Structure formats: structure tokens, C-alpha cells
Amino acid sequence: MVNNRQKVFDGLLQDYAALDESADIVVRQLRKISNPDSRRKIIKELRNLENRRLELLDQMDGLAKST
């Protein structure tokens, strides 16, 4: 059972790291855009990424507490 939780935790951690890489790409795009509407859309995507990262951290925290 512990081995399975470790695999789940590792998967969540990998997803978390992948989202961080996605945020870097979005930030680079944001710097290049001068159109306010486009910037708003990209900022919204950054917020979505951050919310997903927080959800993953909550899930990892729950797994860590249950061991």
C-alpha cells in the first residue's frame, strides 16, 4: 500500500513540475504581446496553471499526512 502511495505522490510531483515548465512558456509569451486582450487571456491561463498547482500540492499534502 505504501509503495502505491509513493507512486501516486511521484506522479503528482511530476505533474506539478510540468506545470511549472508550462508557466515559463506562458510568461515568455506574455512579455512579447502588447495587445491588452491577448495579455488578459494569457494571464487567465497563468491563473489556471497556478490553481492547478495548488490543487496538486493539496493532494500531495493529503497523501503525506495519511502515511
Summary of the structure (lengths in Angstrom):
residues: 67
radius of gyration: 15.6
end to end distance: 9.8
largest distance: 51.6
contacts: 159
relative contact order: 0.17
helix: 91%
strand: 0%
